[in-house]
Amino acid sequence: MAIIITDECINCGACEPECPNNAIYEGGEEWRFSDGTGVNGDYKTMSGDAIGADAENEPVSLDYYYIVPDKCTECVGFHDEPQCAAVCPVDCCVDDPDVRETEEQLRAKKDALHI
């Protein structure tokens, strides 16, 4: 499963530099699959859509930091636990109940992001 940042976020920014997939963005900031990854060309999302790696995508949140589910691997392949949750001072980085993935799926996503 991916991690989400709840509306309890205090916008401290501690989580953003910890993400090995560059899946965390400041509220209101547009995001790209190519940001901090090895992705180029089209990237196939979890829903099966193909999106250009450099295409700007709408922010998931306008008010507080957010995590892009298609880029989140829960730090599988990098760390033993999600680093955003480990450094969050208000414990607002939690499992996303709407995005469930196996460890195998998370590893495959990590490999696709870091070619």
N, CA, C and O of each residue as an XYZ file, in Angstrom:
460
protein
N       0.837     -1.179      0.000
C       0.000      0.000      0.000
C       0.876      1.235      0.000
O       2.034      1.182      0.414
N       0.343      2.311     -0.449
C       1.066      3.569     -0.436
C       0.822      4.260      0.901
O      -0.018      3.842      1.698
N       1.566      5.304      1.115
C       1.418      6.127      2.306
C       0.715      7.412      1.883
O       0.929      7.899      0.773
N      -0.116      7.960      2.751
C      -0.731      9.263      2.517
C      -0.346     10.195      3.648
O       0.040      9.752      4.730
N      -0.452     11.468      3.393
C      -0.252     12.484      4.417
C      -1.619     13.056      4.731
O      -2.310     13.553      3.842
N      -2.009     12.988      5.987
C      -3.338     13.445      6.378
C      -3.372     14.968      6.509
O      -2.340     15.638      6.456
N      -4.579     15.494      6.680
C      -4.748     16.942      6.821
C      -4.243     17.460      8.169
O      -4.364     18.650      8.460
N      -3.684     16.580      8.982
C      -3.052     17.002     10.232
C      -1.633     17.510     10.003
O      -0.969     17.952     10.941
N      -1.169     17.448      8.753
C       0.176     17.897      8.381
C       0.377     19.356      8.788
O      -0.493     20.200      8.571
N       1.541     19.638      9.381
C       1.865     21.011      9.801
C       2.799     21.701      8.805
O       3.329     22.777      9.082
N       2.996     21.069      7.637
C       3.841     21.631      6.571
C       5.271     21.915      7.018
O       5.862     22.920      6.625
N       5.824     21.024      7.841
C       7.196     21.221      8.306
C       8.214     20.844      7.233
O       9.336     21.351      7.237
N       7.831     19.955      6.312
C       8.721     19.552      5.229
C       9.745     18.492      5.592
O      10.606     18.179      4.770
N       9.685     17.928      6.788
C      10.673     16.926      7.202
C      10.643     15.684      6.313
O      11.676     15.047      6.105
N       9.486     15.342      5.796
C       9.318     14.121      5.017
C       9.905     14.206      3.605
O      10.451     13.229      3.094
N       9.790     15.353      2.997
C      10.125     15.486      1.575
C      11.537     15.005      1.220
O      11.676     14.205      0.295
N      12.589     15.456      1.910
C      13.932     15.014      1.512
C      14.228     13.553      1.842
O      15.218     13.004      1.357
N      13.401     12.925      2.647
C      13.620     11.530      3.042
C      13.143     10.528      2.005
O      13.541      9.364      2.052
N      12.302     10.949      1.072
C      11.686     10.028      0.119
C      12.661      9.647     -0.996
O      13.105     10.514     -1.749
N      13.001      8.352     -1.109
C      13.933      7.928     -2.153
C      13.333      7.957     -3.558
O      14.062      7.843     -4.544
N      12.018      8.107     -3.656
C      11.342      8.129     -4.955
C      10.903      9.528     -5.364
O      10.300      9.711     -6.421
N      11.204     10.505     -4.533
C      10.738     11.864     -4.769
C       9.227     11.861     -5.021
O       8.736     12.486     -5.961
N       8.510     11.145     -4.161
C       7.055     11.029     -4.287
C       6.321     12.059     -3.431
O       5.094     12.138     -3.486
N       7.053     12.851     -2.639
C       6.436     13.811     -1.727
C       6.644     15.217     -2.260
O       7.751     15.602     -2.636
N       5.549     15.976     -2.284
C       5.583     17.336     -2.812
C       4.888     18.293     -1.851
O       4.000     17.906     -1.092
N       5.309     19.532     -1.903
C       4.662     20.572     -1.112
C       3.282     20.854     -1.695
O       3.096     20.804     -2.911
N       2.331     21.146     -0.844
C       0.972     21.436     -1.288
C       0.949     22.474     -2.390
O       1.623     23.500     -2.297
N       0.183     22.214     -3.429
C       0.044     23.137     -4.551
C       1.086     22.965     -5.643
O       0.946     23.543     -6.721
N       2.129     22.182     -5.387
C       3.198     21.993     -6.362
C       2.814     20.893     -7.348
O       2.366     19.820     -6.943
N       2.989     21.161     -8.643
C       2.763     20.136     -9.656
C       3.880     19.107     -9.575
O       4.971     19.410     -9.091
N       3.614     17.887    -10.048
C       4.600     16.820     -9.965
C       4.760     16.127    -11.307
O       3.895     16.210    -12.178
N       5.907     15.428    -11.456
C       6.237     14.677    -12.664
C       6.810     13.315    -12.270
O       7.428     13.183    -11.213
N       6.609     12.317    -13.106
C       7.222     11.018    -12.852
C       8.740     11.095    -12.948
O       9.438     10.328    -12.286
N       9.257     12.003    -13.755
C      10.702     12.114    -13.930
C      11.406     12.765    -12.740
O      12.627     12.662    -12.620
N      10.663     13.428    -11.862
C      11.276     14.082    -10.704
C      11.954     13.063     -9.800
O      11.281     12.251     -9.164
N      13.277     13.099     -9.738
C      14.019     12.243     -8.824
C      14.017     10.765     -9.151
O      14.354      9.945     -8.297
N      13.644     10.409    -10.369
C      13.624      9.000    -10.771
C      14.405      8.842    -12.073
O      14.935      9.815    -12.609
N      14.470      7.629    -12.569
C      15.116      7.366    -13.852
C      14.116      7.250    -14.981
O      14.467      6.802    -16.072
N      12.871      7.648    -14.741
C      11.809      7.484    -15.730
C      11.953      8.505    -16.850
O      12.167      9.693    -16.611
N      11.829      8.009    -18.089
C      11.739      8.895    -19.252
C      10.751      8.257    -20.226
O      10.432      7.073    -20.112
N      10.279      9.036    -21.166
C       9.244      8.525    -22.066
C       7.921      8.428    -21.329
O       7.611      9.282    -20.498
N       7.142      7.404    -21.621
C       5.860      7.203    -20.941
C       6.039      6.268    -19.749
O       6.850      5.343    -19.779
N       5.264      6.531    -18.702
C       5.257      5.682    -17.509
C       3.857      5.114    -17.350
O       2.875      5.851    -17.437
N       3.759      3.825    -17.121
C       2.465      3.176    -16.947
C       2.075      3.230    -15.472
O       2.778      2.692    -14.616
N       0.951      3.883    -15.184
C       0.489      4.058    -13.814
C      -0.173      2.788    -13.283
O      -0.380      1.830    -14.027
N      -0.502      2.788    -11.996
C      -1.174      1.638    -11.386
C      -2.513      1.347    -12.052
O      -2.951      0.198    -12.094
N      -3.162      2.386    -12.574
C      -4.457      2.202    -13.241
C      -4.310      1.771    -14.701
O      -5.303      1.503    -15.377
N      -3.068      1.706    -15.184
C      -2.819      1.272    -16.547
C      -2.681      2.390    -17.557
O      -2.423      2.127    -18.732
N      -2.847      3.639    -17.128
C      -2.684      4.781    -18.025
C      -1.203      5.027    -18.298
O      -0.358      4.782    -17.438
N      -0.899      5.506    -19.485
C       0.469      5.892    -19.827
C       0.559      7.409    -19.764
O      -0.193      8.117    -20.434
N       1.487      7.899    -18.954
C       1.674      9.340    -18.769
C       3.122      9.669    -19.065
O       4.028      8.959    -18.629
N       3.339     10.734    -19.798
C       4.693     11.170    -20.107
C       5.457     11.502    -18.841
O       4.928     12.158    -17.943
N       6.695     11.052    -18.768
C       7.512     11.242    -17.575
C       7.678     12.712    -17.202
O       7.752     13.051    -16.021
N       7.736     13.579    -18.202
C       7.930     15.003    -17.936
C       6.632     15.804    -17.915
O       6.665     17.027    -17.775
N       5.499     15.136    -18.051
C       4.209     15.834    -18.021
C       3.940     16.355    -16.613
O       4.131     15.642    -15.627
N       3.496     17.596    -16.534
C       3.136     18.164    -15.233
C       1.758     17.656    -14.842
O       0.819     17.701    -15.637
N       1.645     17.175    -13.622
C       0.395     16.640    -13.100
C      -0.120     17.537    -11.986
O       0.651     18.172    -11.267
N      -1.430     17.574    -11.863
C      -2.067     18.407    -10.849
C      -1.662     17.963     -9.443
O      -1.476     16.771     -9.198
N      -1.525     18.911     -8.524
C      -1.206     18.550     -7.141
C      -2.316     17.692     -6.533
O      -3.496     17.879     -6.832
N      -1.924     16.761     -5.686
C      -2.883     15.937     -4.968
C      -3.539     16.766     -3.864
O      -4.700     16.545     -3.521
N      -2.794     17.717     -3.313
C      -3.298     18.600     -2.259
C      -2.812     20.021     -2.531
O      -1.705     20.234     -3.026
N      -3.643     20.960     -2.205
C      -3.245     22.360     -2.352
C      -2.759     22.951     -1.037
O      -2.036     23.948     -1.033
N      -3.150     22.344      0.079
C      -2.921     22.950      1.384
C      -1.769     22.374      2.193
O      -1.216     23.073      3.041
N      -1.393     21.132      1.959
C      -0.331     20.520      2.752
C       0.433     19.517      1.890
O      -0.004     19.150      0.800
N       1.580     19.084      2.403
C       2.403     18.126      1.665
C       1.567     16.899      1.292
O       0.629     16.528      1.997
N       1.929     16.286      0.172
C       1.207     15.100     -0.284
C       2.168     14.104     -0.902
O       3.294     14.439     -1.270
N       1.692     12.866     -1.008
C       2.464     11.782     -1.600
C       1.743     11.300     -2.850
O       0.535     11.065     -2.820
N       2.471     11.153     -3.943
C       1.919     10.629     -5.189
C       1.898      9.099     -5.072
O       2.960      8.478     -5.020
N       0.710      8.481     -5.030
C       0.627      7.029     -4.841
C       1.380      6.230     -5.905
O       1.954      5.185     -5.597
N       1.386      6.703     -7.141
C       2.063      5.978     -8.212
C       3.587      6.022     -8.079
O       4.285      5.286     -8.776
N       4.109      6.868     -7.203
C       5.551      6.929     -6.982
C       5.959      6.366     -5.625
O       7.146      6.148     -5.385
N       5.011      6.130     -4.747
C       5.309      5.651     -3.396
C       5.521      4.144     -3.383
O       4.680      3.386     -3.867
N       6.650      3.713     -2.826
C       6.941      2.287     -2.670
C       7.079      1.912     -1.201
O       7.574      0.831     -0.882
N       6.648      2.789     -0.309
C       6.804      2.584      1.139
C       8.266      2.351      1.495
O       8.566      1.715      2.505
N       9.165      2.854      0.681
C      10.615      2.725      0.849
C      11.113      1.293      0.682
O      12.260      0.998      1.018
N      10.263      0.394      0.163
C      10.682     -0.985     -0.099
C      11.846     -0.944     -1.098
O      11.796     -0.249     -2.112
N      12.880     -1.704     -0.780
C      14.074     -1.729     -1.621
C      15.088     -0.674     -1.242
O      16.201     -0.671     -1.767
N      14.726      0.219     -0.343
C      15.627      1.271      0.126
C      15.846      1.203      1.639
O      16.983      1.246      2.109
N      14.757      1.096      2.393
C      14.807      1.142      3.856
C      13.860      0.089      4.434
O      13.025     -0.467      3.721
N      13.998     -0.174      5.723
C      13.155     -1.162      6.398
C      11.769     -0.637      6.720
O      10.861     -1.422      6.993
N      11.588      0.681      6.693
C      10.294      1.284      7.006
C      10.141      2.577      6.209
O      11.139      3.153      5.778
N       8.918      3.036      6.009
C       8.709      4.305      5.296
C       9.381      5.453      6.051
O       9.068      5.718      7.212
N      10.285      6.110      5.388
C      11.059      7.162      6.032
C      10.232      8.408      6.338
O      10.523      9.121      7.299
N       9.208      8.676      5.537
C       8.359      9.836      5.814
C       7.678      9.680      7.169
O       7.609     10.627      7.953
N       7.174      8.471      7.438
C       6.513      8.208      8.712
C       7.517      8.253      9.860
O       7.186      8.703     10.957
N       8.734      7.792      9.614
C       9.750      7.754     10.662
C      10.150      9.153     11.135
O      10.469      9.344     12.308
N      10.132     10.130     10.225
C      10.580     11.481     10.604
C       9.437     12.454     10.894
O       9.687     13.565     11.360
N       8.209     12.066     10.632
C       7.071     12.979     10.808
C       6.839     13.288     12.292
O       6.611     12.375     13.086
N       6.896     14.565     12.665
C       6.727     14.911     14.084
C       5.288     14.827     14.587
O       5.057     14.838     15.796
N       4.320     14.744     13.677
C       2.911     14.690     14.108
C       2.214     13.402     13.659
O       0.991     13.294     13.744
N       2.988     12.439     13.186
C       2.457     11.132     12.781
C       1.309     11.230     11.783
O       0.294     10.549     11.931
N       1.470     12.080     10.762
C       0.406     12.209      9.763
C       0.713     11.443      8.479
O      -0.064     11.517      7.527
N       1.820     10.713      8.429
C       2.134      9.851      7.287
C       1.662      8.451      7.653
O       2.282      7.768      8.468
N       0.562      8.033      7.044
C      -0.086      6.772      7.419
C      -0.399      5.938      6.166
O      -0.357      6.437      5.041
N      -0.711      4.664      6.392
C      -1.093      3.785      5.287
C      -2.332      4.329      4.594
O      -3.270      4.792      5.244
N      -2.324      4.268      3.269
C      -3.471      4.690      2.468
C      -4.417      3.493      2.315
O      -4.073      2.526      1.635
N      -5.593      3.541      2.931
C      -6.506      2.398      2.857
C      -7.055      2.151      1.452
O      -7.601      1.083      1.179
N      -6.913      3.128      0.566
C      -7.434      2.990     -0.794
C      -6.421      2.409     -1.769
O      -6.777      2.071     -2.898
N      -5.163      2.288     -1.353
C      -4.114      1.772     -2.236
C      -3.415      0.618     -1.526
O      -2.592      0.834     -0.635
N      -3.745     -0.599     -1.924
C      -3.171     -1.808     -1.317
C      -2.262     -2.487     -2.335
O      -2.691     -2.810     -3.442
N      -1.002     -2.703     -1.953
C      -0.038     -3.350     -2.834
C       0.777     -4.357     -2.026
O       1.030     -4.162     -0.837
N       1.176     -5.424     -2.686
C       2.036     -6.415     -2.046
C       3.478     -5.923     -2.083
O       3.802     -4.974     -2.798
N       4.333     -6.574     -1.311
C       5.752     -6.219     -1.343
C       6.319     -6.441     -2.738
O       7.160     -5.668     -3.198
N       5.868     -7.488     -3.411
C       6.317     -7.764     -4.780
C       5.928     -6.615     -5.721
O       6.736     -6.197     -6.551
N       4.706     -6.107     -5.597
C       4.264     -4.985     -6.427
C       5.074     -3.725     -6.111
O       5.431     -2.974     -7.019
N       5.363     -3.495     -4.839
C       6.147     -2.319     -4.451
C       7.568     -2.416     -5.004
O       8.120     -1.417     -5.466
N       8.160     -3.600     -4.963
C       9.501     -3.781     -5.530
C       9.502     -3.564     -7.043
O      10.432     -2.973     -7.590
N       8.451     -4.047     -7.717
C       8.347     -3.852     -9.165
C       8.203     -2.368     -9.487
O       8.787     -1.882    -10.456
N       7.433     -1.651     -8.682
C       7.280     -0.212     -8.899
C       8.607      0.504     -8.680
O       8.968      1.398     -9.446
N       9.334      0.112     -7.634
C      10.645      0.699     -7.373
C      11.570      0.488     -8.570
O      12.260      1.411     -9.001
N      11.577     -0.739     -9.104
C      12.429     -1.037    -10.258
C      12.022     -0.227    -11.483
O      12.882      0.199    -12.254
N      10.731     -0.013    -11.669
C      10.261      0.771    -12.821
C      10.622      2.251    -12.680
O      10.875      2.928    -13.676
N      10.646      2.745    -11.455
C      10.967      4.158    -11.223
C      12.469      4.434    -11.307
O      12.886      5.542    -11.645
N      13.262      3.436    -11.003
C      14.716      3.622    -10.948
C      15.408      2.686    -11.933
O      16.126      1.762    -11.551
N      15.171      2.953    -13.189
C      15.694      2.132    -14.286
C      17.213      2.216    -14.318
O      17.847      1.594    -15.170
